[in-house]
Amino acid sequence: MSVSQLEYWKEGTPPNAQNDKNEAEGEGAIYLSYNVFLGLSVLGGFLGLDHLYLRSPLTFLAKLAVNFMFFGVWWLYDAMQAIFNREVVQLYGLPIPFLGPKGIGAGVLVNDVPDKKHMRFFTYAMALLFGGMIGLDSFIVGNNELGFLRLIGLITLIFAPISIMEWLYKMFKFFTDTKEVTGEYHEYFGAPPGASLKDKALSRFPFLANLFSPMEWIKNMINTLLGPLIEPLKGTAEAAIRTADSAISTVDHTVELGKMAIDKGSTMVGQIANVVTKAADAVSASSTIIPGAALYQTITPESIGKALGADNKAKAAATTVGGAMLATELNPLSYILVGTIVLIIVLGFSVTFSRAKQYGSEKNDDSPPEPGVSGKPTEKGRTA
């Protein structure tokens, strides 16, 4: 248990409440997966990958060296233990050949369902070993600024030695002081928090702050050098923003005035429509004083029934005699006018008929007389 540091990992990010022994729902990294361990022990045991998964970097180095020197004897030993002694490995961990039980991974494989961060340590180890030269381990734990600087340093070749030295230093710290590495990035590993290398160095040498925060240092330098030039530009930008805000406010006010004008125009249109409607009603009502229209409106039973009301329709029908209306139910003004017209027509026909009768039998020569010849006198004494 001391080799696998089980008590240390129990102080890290705890998993959520487990309702069942075989159910792990948390985000911690206390319990690992036995199936993953078994696969790594059989397939990658020659390279000691199973020990990396069990979070034992020192025995990983030892197993790797022994396998190369003695043709994989430790690989076969651990694979046989993982396949045939599962319960023993789960409770007491892996032993070391010829040295007996050492508690490598003791107690971390007892749950059938591992914690969610159980692969974080192994992933970081692989990134450090095989991609640390390009800063992959820094990207894995979320330190993107340092990873970028290490990658750029390696590409530029001038600072390549610095990047390689950084990678070697990271591996040295990983194998010799694992707790410090996992404590520095405890949120990623699910491990207990600890003082990072940066904090320890700054506590002793505060002037190294720029070394550990190069981006912050560059930002401060830019502010110092370009501050006098940036301030006028900043003031100009703020003035432009205020002008734009004023213009936007003016446009909003203009739009509001336009909306008010449209509303008032709609009100005026409504009033005009009301006036037109009233005028149409007045024209309709005036038809009662037009003789022809009034006459046709008053000579039908339906119109009289409409004028008298629904209850007087029978009375309106009773006033109809042979298709003609009684004078008592008609409009007097209309009949006076009609009577006048009829009287004029009758008098006109009478006068015409009288004159035609008086002069129709006489034979008059209406041709003009010849020059110098007097016309013949007519019966009435007139000269033709």
C-alpha positions, 0 to 999 in steps of 0.5 A: 500500500505504501508503494501504490500510495492508496492512502494518498489518493483517498485524500484526493477528489472523492467520488460521489455517493456510491449506493452499491459496492460495484457502482462508482459514479464519482469523478475521483481517481481512487479506484482503478479498473481491473480489466484495464490492468489485466489488458496492460499486464498481458499486452504491455507488460514487457514495457511495464505499462501495467505498473504505470496504470497502477501509479507506480513509476519507479517499479515501472522503470525497474520492470522495464530494465529487468525485462530487457536484461532477463528476457521478460521474466517480470512480464511473465510473472505479473501476467500469470498473477493477473490471470490466475490470482485476481482476488489476491492482486485486488486485495494485496496488490502485485508482488515483486519477483524473488522479493515477495509482496510489496503491495503494488496497487493494493486495494485500488482494484476492488471495485468492478466499476472504476472512478471516472478519472482512473485513466488520467495518471496513465494518460499523462505518463504516456504523453510525458514519455512519448510526447513530452519533447513537444510539450504534449504533457503540458497540453494534457494537464491544461497548461497550454501556455507552457506547452506552446512555448515548449513547442515553439522552442523546439521548432525554432531550433535555437531554443530546442535545448531549453525545450529538451531540458524542460522535458527531461526535468519533467520526467525526473520530477515525475519519477522522483517526486510523483506527489508533487506532479499530481498535486500541482495538477490535482484537478486533472488527476483527482489527487490531493492538492499540493504546492506546485513547483512554481509556488515553491520557486516563487516563495524562495525567488520572487524575481523568477515570476516572469520565468514561470509566467512569460505571457504575463511578462510580455503583456506587462512589457507591452503595456509599459512600452506601448501605453503612451501610444495606446491611451490616445487611441483608446480615447479616440475609440471611446469618443467614436463609441460615444458618437455612434451611441448618439447617432443611434439615439437620434435614429431611434428618436426619428423612428419614434417620430415616424411611428407617431406620424403614422399613428396620427395619419391612421387616425385622420384616415379613420375620421375621413372614412367616418365623414365619407360614411356619413355623406353616403348615408345622407345621399341615401336619405336624400333619395326620399325627396327625389320625385322619381326615386320616391315614387318607385319607393312608395309604389311597392307593398314591400317598401310601404311595409318596410316604412310602416314596420313588420307589424303593419305589413298586412295593412300595407297589403290591404292598401293595394287594390288591383296592383295600384296604391291608394292615394292615402298611403302615397307621398302627396308631393310625388303625386302633385308633381306627377299630376302636373306633368300629366296635365301639361301633357294632356293640354299639349296634346289638346292644343295640337289636336285642335290646331290640326283639326282647324287647318288640316282641311284647308289647301294652302299653297305655301310656295312663294309668289313669282316676282311681280305677280301678286298672290291670290287672296285666300278665304281669310283675306290673306295673300298667298 
